[in-house]
């Protein structure tokens, strides 16, 4: 790691001298439109800059907040508006350069690379107008961008940038935004997806950097946003819970910030809190049409809402989110799955437009096959089962971070097991549900998971009917460990214990708390 800013000065000087001539840089059409000040959207974050222009300062603050909310286009436009208000503002160009760069959910593209480089060089050109700290920030960002940028090779620049940010954070440890951006530079070098080990020194360092910010400002939106992502796939997602209580309101109209606490709440099994967070996010998504919100990942917000409602037994919220999702992206898969989850079988045949994509279509077909079984058409259910089993055996599709065959296989064997159960062939049903669970267990970490239910909800229910209460407890307890506080597993554990003449006050209390928000009555853990 570089131990001083001298190296940065040298690198920046070389880069600047190599090409100071302005090049033609293309921008999307939206950048020719004026960027409004979104006063209903932004919070109270203020990063004072060395400009006496009030609008430049306000646009700069807006850009900072929107970038913390991963609203990249709106953030860049805000930073550009700041230097348009004050063309001599060097740090305003730094803001644009920063916002064009790679962020946690996406690498900088080849189209964005020249834009970032042009903004960084303009900031360097105006560096004499910057304060000493701003000048250090401008020098640090020069190492991040190069000509002929290739996303495949970005790690080289990302490592140099990390070292530059480490020096910057060491020099300005009380600037919480600089320290947050150092944390961001660390995170950019980590795998974005999958489980994170607490024994990994990189994870420990990332957590410590972000917590050093939050220990001083618990409601810092940038640091908390990153900590939620850095902790959600670890054994301790609750690490982010203290700041997540504030996060959703820190940038009131940023839908992604509204939504982000739900990543922590899902992992902790606080399903109603997740429903509320994503409801707030969806409202901001809708307000965006009136410049009263900024919409980022609207379909993700709705998918998380439908999933949290499914696990928490809030059928109205889950089903409405699935309907809104189908209206937004024409994907009816989640809607049909939600109807299966809550036993609304009569409504499924009314959904006739299949979604695109092999796995989405398989979800749609499974739901229709399951509904057909419940409505008396056993032959159609059998045909659907065979088609899904064949597809599971041959599919090479991917669904987000999963092998499609694992999702399809889980659904195929749930349906197969339910057919056997209908025919009172419980042993065959048990084998089918166990196969479904085996496929399900192959799925990777994801937020949210691709199915709004677990095969263990069927396994547990069958074991209860077979009076194999110990086995039922095993299945429900495993499901509860994977999906804390979900009402299906809580109810199943309570019923299995009661059947053995036992009780668990902790389970009873948790189920009572979960049912406070549920709008369904449970006769079993599957319909």
LUMDO-502087 format. One line per 10 residues: number of its first residue (from 1); their letters; for each residue x, y, z of C-alpha. Coordinates in steps of 0.25 Angstrom, whole numbers. Example, Ala and Ser with C-alpha at 12.3 -4.5 7.8 and 13.67 -1.06 7.14 Angstrom:
// LUMDO-502087
1> as> 49 -18 31 | 55 -4 29
// end
This chain:
// LUMDO-502087
1> xxxxxxxxxx> 0 0 0 | 5 14 -3 | 9 21 10 | 8 35 5 | 1 44 -5 | 14 47 -12 | 12 35 -21 | -2 40 -24 | 4 54 -29 | 14 47 -38
11> xxxxxxxxxx> 3 37 -44 | -7 49 -46 | 4 58 -52 | 8 47 -62 | -7 44 -66 | -10 58 -67 | 2 62 -76 | -1 49 -85 | -14 55 -90 | -19 69 -87
21> xxxxxxxxxx> -26 71 -100 | -41 70 -99 | -47 58 -106 | -61 56 -111 | -68 49 -101 | -82 44 -103 | -94 45 -93 | -108 39 -93 | -119 48 -98 | -124 50 -83
31> xxxxxxxxxx> -111 58 -80 | -116 69 -89 | -128 71 -80 | -127 80 -68 | -126 73 -55 | -136 77 -44 | -133 79 -30 | -140 68 -23 | -143 74 -9 | -154 64 -6
41> xxxxxxxxxx> -144 53 -8 | -131 56 -1 | -128 56 13 | -119 65 22 | -105 60 17 | -96 72 14 | -82 72 9 | -77 86 9 | -69 90 -4 | -60 102 -7
51> xxxxxxxxxx> -71 108 -16 | -79 121 -12 | -90 117 -21 | -102 112 -13 | -108 104 -25 | -94 97 -27 | -94 93 -13 | -108 87 -13 | -106 79 -26 | -93 74 -20
61> xxxxxxxxxx> -100 69 -7 | -111 63 -16 | -101 56 -25 | -94 50 -12 | -107 45 -6 | -112 39 -19 | -99 32 -22 | -100 26 -8 | -113 21 -12 | -108 15 -25
71> xxxxxxxxxx> -116 24 -34 | -104 26 -43 | -110 33 -55 | -117 43 -45 | -104 45 -37 | -96 48 -49 | -106 58 -54 | -106 65 -41 | -91 66 -40 | -91 71 -54
81> xxxxxxxxxx> -102 82 -50 | -93 86 -39 | -81 90 -48 | -91 96 -58 | -95 105 -47 | -80 108 -44 | -71 104 -55 | -58 107 -47 | -62 97 -36 | -51 86 -37
91> xxxxxxxxxx> -58 77 -27 | -71 77 -34 | -64 70 -46 | -58 61 -36 | -72 57 -32 | -76 54 -46 | -63 46 -48 | -66 38 -35 | -80 35 -39 | -77 30 -53
101> xxxxxxxxxx> -68 19 -47 | -70 5 -43 | -80 3 -31 | -84 -9 -23 | -95 -14 -33 | -88 -11 -46 | -74 -9 -53 | -72 4 -60 | -75 1 -75 | -66 4 -87
111> xxxxxxxxxx> -76 16 -90 | -74 22 -76 | -59 21 -76 | -56 33 -84 | -67 41 -77 | -60 38 -64 | -46 41 -69 | -51 54 -75 | -57 59 -62 | -45 54 -54
121> xxxxxxxxxx> -36 62 -63 | -44 74 -63 | -44 74 -48 | -29 73 -49 | -28 85 -58 | -36 93 -48 | -29 88 -36 | -23 102 -32 | -38 105 -29 | -39 94 -19
131> xxxxxxxxxx> -36 94 -4 | -24 85 1 | -34 74 4 | -41 75 -9 | -28 75 -16 | -24 62 -9 | -37 56 -13 | -35 60 -28 | -21 55 -28 | -26 41 -22
141> xxxxxxxxxx> -37 39 -33 | -27 41 -44 | -21 27 -42 | -35 21 -44 | -37 24 -59 | -29 21 -71 | -30 22 -86 | -35 10 -93 | -42 5 -81 | -45 -10 -81
151> xxxxxxxxxx> -55 -15 -70 | -49 -28 -71 | -36 -22 -66 | -42 -12 -56 | -36 -19 -44 | -22 -13 -46 | -28 1 -45 | -37 -3 -34 | -25 -8 -26 | -17 5 -28
161> xxxxxxxxxx> -30 13 -25 | -32 5 -12 | -17 9 -8 | -20 24 -11 | -33 24 -3 | -25 17 9 | -15 28 9 | -26 38 8 | -34 32 19 | -22 32 28
171> xxxxxxxxxx> -19 47 25 | -34 51 28 | -39 40 38 | -50 50 43 | -56 52 29 | -67 41 30 | -70 41 15 | -55 39 11 | -54 28 21 | -67 22 15
181> xxxxxxxxxx> -61 23 1 | -49 16 5 | -59 5 10 | -65 5 -4 | -52 3 -10 | -49 -9 -2 | -63 -15 -5 | -60 -13 -20 | -49 -23 -19 | -58 -34 -12
191> xxxxxxxxxx> -67 -44 -19 | -81 -37 -19 | -89 -49 -17 | -89 -62 -9 | -86 -65 6 | -75 -57 13 | -66 -63 24 | -64 -55 37 | -50 -62 37 | -46 -55 24
201> xxxxxxxxxx> -37 -43 28 | -43 -35 16 | -57 -36 22 | -52 -32 36 | -45 -20 30 | -57 -16 22 | -66 -17 34 | -56 -9 43 | -55 2 33 | -70 4 32
211> xxxxxxxxxx> -73 2 47 | -62 13 49 | -72 22 42 | -84 17 48 | -79 18 62 | -78 33 60 | -90 35 52 | -100 23 53 | -109 28 42 | -98 30 31
221> xxxxxxxxxx> -105 26 18 | -93 22 10 | -86 14 21 | -99 7 26 | -103 3 12 | -90 -4 10 | -90 -10 23 | -103 -17 20 | -97 -23 8 | -85 -27 15
231> xxxxxxxxxx> -92 -34 26 | -104 -40 20 | -98 -52 15 | -90 -55 28 | -94 -62 40 | -96 -48 47 | -106 -40 38 | -110 -33 51 | -97 -25 51 | -104 -16 42
241> xxxxxxxxxx> -117 -15 50 | -114 -3 58 | -111 6 46 | -122 -1 38 | -133 5 47 | -129 18 42 | -124 15 28 | -138 15 21 | -141 30 25 | -127 36 22
251> xxxxxxxxxx> -130 39 8 | -145 39 8 | -148 38 -6 | -138 29 -11 | -145 15 -13 | -132 7 -12 | -129 13 2 | -143 11 6 | -142 -3 2 | -128 -6 8
261> xxxxxxxxxx> -131 -10 22 | -140 -21 17 | -127 -29 13 | -124 -29 28 | -138 -31 33 | -140 -43 23 | -127 -50 29 | -132 -47 43 | -146 -52 40 | -152 -38 43
271> xxxxxxxxxx> -162 -40 32 | -172 -29 35 | -160 -19 36 | -156 -24 22 | -170 -22 17 | -171 -8 22 | -157 -5 16 | -160 -10 2 | -174 -3 3 | -167 10 5
281> xxxxxxxxxx> -158 7 -6 | -169 4 -16 | -176 17 -12 | -163 25 -15 | -162 17 -28 | -176 22 -32 | -173 36 -27 | -161 37 -37 | -171 41 -48 | -174 54 -41
291> xxxxxxxxxx> -159 57 -37 | -163 53 -23 | -155 41 -22 | -143 34 -29 | -146 20 -34 | -135 9 -34 | -137 -6 -36 | -152 -5 -35 | -154 -19 -39 | -145 -23 -28
301> xxxxxxxxxx> -152 -15 -18 | -165 -22 -22 | -159 -36 -22 | -153 -34 -8 | -167 -29 -3 | -174 -41 -9 | -164 -51 -3 | -164 -44 11 | -179 -45 11 | -179 -59 7
311> xxxxxxxxxx> -170 -63 19 | -177 -54 29 | -191 -59 25 | -195 -45 20 | -203 -50 8 | -209 -36 4 | -196 -30 3 | -189 -41 -4 | -200 -43 -15 | -201 -29 -18
321> xxxxxxxxxx> -186 -27 -19 | -186 -39 -29 | -198 -33 -37 | -190 -20 -38 | -178 -27 -42 | -185 -34 -53 | -191 -21 -58 | -177 -15 -57 | -169 -25 -65 | -179 -35 -71
331> xxxxxxxxxx> -174 -46 -62 | -185 -54 -57 | -176 -65 -50 | -176 -59 -36 | -191 -56 -36 | -194 -70 -39 | -184 -75 -29 | -190 -66 -18 | -204 -71 -21 | -199 -85 -19
341> xxxxxxxxxx> -192 -81 -6 | -206 -75 -1 | -215 -86 -7 | -222 -77 -16 | -223 -87 -27 | -236 -82 -34 | -229 -70 -38 | -217 -77 -45 | -224 -81 -58 | -228 -67 -60
351> xxxxxxxxxx> -214 -63 -62 | -212 -68 -77 | -200 -60 -81 | -187 -68 -79 | -174 -60 -75 | -161 -61 -83 | -149 -69 -79 | -148 -84 -77 | -148 -83 -61 | -159 -73 -61
361> xxxxxxxxxx> -167 -81 -70 | -165 -93 -61 | -170 -86 -49 | -182 -82 -57 | -185 -96 -62 | -182 -102 -48 | -193 -92 -42 | -203 -96 -53 | -200 -111 -51 | -202 -110 -36
371> xxxxxxxxxx> -215 -102 -37 | -220 -112 -47 | -217 -123 -37 | -225 -115 -26 | -236 -113 -36 | -237 -127 -39 | -230 -129 -52 | -220 -139 -48 | -215 -143 -62 | -211 -129 -65
381> xxxxxxxxxx> -203 -128 -52 | -196 -142 -56 | -193 -136 -70 | -187 -124 -64 | -179 -132 -54 | -172 -140 -65 | -169 -128 -73 | -163 -121 -61 | -155 -133 -57 | -150 -135 -72
391> xxxxxxxxxx> -146 -120 -72 | -139 -121 -59 | -130 -133 -64 | -126 -125 -77 | -127 -110 -74 | -114 -102 -74 | -121 -89 -71 | -117 -79 -60 | -127 -71 -51 | -119 -60 -45
401> xxxxxxxxxx> -108 -68 -37 | -114 -81 -38 | -114 -93 -47 | -128 -93 -53 | -129 -109 -51 | -129 -107 -36 | -141 -98 -36 | -148 -106 -46 | -145 -119 -39 | -150 -114 -26
411> xxxxxxxxxx> -163 -110 -32 | -165 -123 -40 | -163 -132 -28 | -172 -123 -19 | -183 -125 -30 | -180 -140 -31 | -180 -141 -16 | -194 -134 -15 | -200 -143 -26 | -195 -156 -18
421> xxxxxxxxxx> -201 -150 -5 | -214 -147 -12 | -214 -162 -16 | -211 -166 -1 | -197 -171 -5 | -190 -165 6 | -177 -172 5 | -175 -168 -10 | -179 -154 -6 | -169 -154 5
431> xxxxxxxxxx> -158 -158 -5 | -162 -147 -15 | -162 -136 -5 | -148 -141 0 | -143 -140 -15 | -149 -126 -15 | -142 -122 -3 | -129 -128 -9 | -130 -119 -21 | -134 -107 -12
441> xxxxxxxxxx> -122 -109 -3 | -113 -107 -16 | -118 -92 -17 | -108 -81 -15 | -109 -69 -5 | -118 -59 -11 | -127 -48 -7 | -138 -51 -9 | -138 -66 -11 | -144 -71 -24
451> xxxxxxxxxx> -156 -78 -18 | -165 -72 -7 | -166 -85 0 | -158 -97 4 | -160 -112 1 | -158 -114 16 | -172 -108 18 | -178 -120 10 | -168 -130 17 | -172 -125 31
461> xxxxxxxxxx> -187 -125 27 | -186 -139 22 | -178 -144 35 | -189 -138 44 | -199 -145 36 | -191 -158 37 | -189 -155 52 | -174 -155 51 | -173 -143 60 | -158 -144 62
471> xxxxxxxxxx> -156 -144 47 | -165 -132 46 | -158 -125 56 | -145 -127 49 | -150 -122 36 | -157 -110 42 | -145 -106 51 | -135 -107 39 | -145 -98 31 | -145 -88 43
481> xxxxxxxxxx> -130 -88 43 | -130 -84 29 | -142 -74 29 | -143 -69 44 | -157 -66 49 | -164 -70 37 | -178 -74 41 | -179 -87 34 | -167 -93 42 | -171 -87 55
491> xxxxxxxxxx> -185 -92 54 | -180 -106 49 | -171 -107 61 | -182 -103 71 | -191 -113 65 | -181 -125 66 | -177 -121 80 | -192 -121 84 | -194 -134 78 | -183 -140 87
501> xxxxxxxxxx> -189 -133 99 | -179 -123 99 | -177 -108 97 | -166 -97 95 | -170 -84 101 | -160 -77 92 | -166 -83 80 | -180 -79 85 | -176 -65 87 | -169 -64 73
511> xxxxxxxxxx> -181 -70 66 | -190 -60 74 | -182 -48 70 | -181 -53 55 | -196 -55 54 | -199 -41 59 | -196 -36 45 | -201 -49 37 | -214 -49 30 | -216 -64 28
521> xxxxxxx> -220 -75 37 | -211 -88 36 | -218 -101 36 | -204 -107 31 | -191 -102 25 | -195 -104 11 | -208 -103 3
// end
